[in-house]
Amino acid sequence: QVQLVESGGGLVQAGGSLRLSCAASGSIFSIGVMGWYRQAPGKQRDLVAAITSGGSTNYADSVKGRFTISRDNAKNTMYLQMNSLKPEDTGLYLCKWSRPNIGMEYWGKGTLVTVSS
């Protein structure tokens, strides 16, 4: 089992930066795909960025060039560096650990990011 705890959210002005962290428990952290998702009020949960166990990454078009996802398997932690934040980046940011080939996934409870204009 994997337990995930997000941190680093907060209130920031447009153009500012935040760094989110997702700390995981469990010895199988390193073999899963990790992802950051955003859920804005009244909207569906959307993928922001993902990183495989080997370090391959993909990003939503809306955050390319502004956000960077990374992971430190030795620390069981994933990060999301968010720069040039926009009001539309506002939402609850959740991390997910998954092994899609066997249908296993775990979610954190999220950390709230609010970007003011």
N, C-alpha and C positions, 0 to 999 in steps of 0.2 A: 504494500500500500504506500501511496505517496501523499503527504500533506503539504500544502502550499500556503505560504503567507506573503502577501504583497505589502510593500511599504513605499514611501517616497512621494505620495500624492500631496496635493495642496492647492492653494490659490496662487496664481501667477498672472502677471500682465501679459498681454499679447506681445510676442517677440522674445519672451523669456524662455528659460530652460528648466527642466526637471529631470531627475534621474530616478526611475522606478527600479525596485528590486523585488525579486520573487525568491524567497528562501524555501527550500524543499527539504523534507525529511525523507528517509528511506534510502536504501543502498542501491536502488535501481534508477536513480535520477539520471545518470549519465547515458543510459541507453534509450531514453525517450526523446520524442520531439517536443520542443517547448514552444509555446506561443503566447503572445499578448493579444487580448481582445478588448474592444471598447464597446460599452453599451451606454448610449445617450438616453435621456429620459424619453419614454414613449417610442423608442426605436429598437430595432433588432440588434443582437450582439454581432459585431463585425470583427473579422481578423485584422489586426494592425500589422503584426510582424511575427515571423516564425523562424526557428533555428533548429536544425537537425542535430543529432548526436555528433555528426562529423563537422558541424560548423557551417553548413550551407544555410543561406538565409533567403527569405523572400518578404516583401513589404507590400502593403496596400499602396496603390498609386498616390493616394492623398498624402502619404507621409514620406515617400521616397525623397532622399536628399536632406531630410530634416531629422529623422529618427534613426537610431542605430540599436539593433538588438545584439546581445552578446551573452555568453554563458561561461561560467567557471565551474567545471565539473568537480574540481577539487574542493570547492566550497559549497557545492550543491546549490548554486545560486544563478539566476538569470537576471539580466538587466535590460532596461530600455532607456537609452539616452534620448531625450526629446528636446530639440532645439527649435528656435523660431516658431514657438507655439502660437496657435491661432484659436480664436473662440470656438471654432468648430471642432477642435480637439477635445473639448470638454466632455467628460463622461466618467463612468466607472470603468477602471482598467483592471481586467482579470487575467490571471495567468493560468495556463493549462499545460499539463503534462500528458502526453499520450503515446501510445504505441498503436498506430492505425492498423497495422497488419493483424493484430489480435483483438482489436476493438476495445482496448483498455484506455481509459482517460480519467483524469482527476482535475478538479478546478479549485482555485482559491476563492476567497470571498470578495476580493477586489480592494482597490484603493482609488479614492475619488480625486480626479483632476479637474480643476475649474480654471478656465482661462478667461480673463476679463478683457474687454476691448478698451 
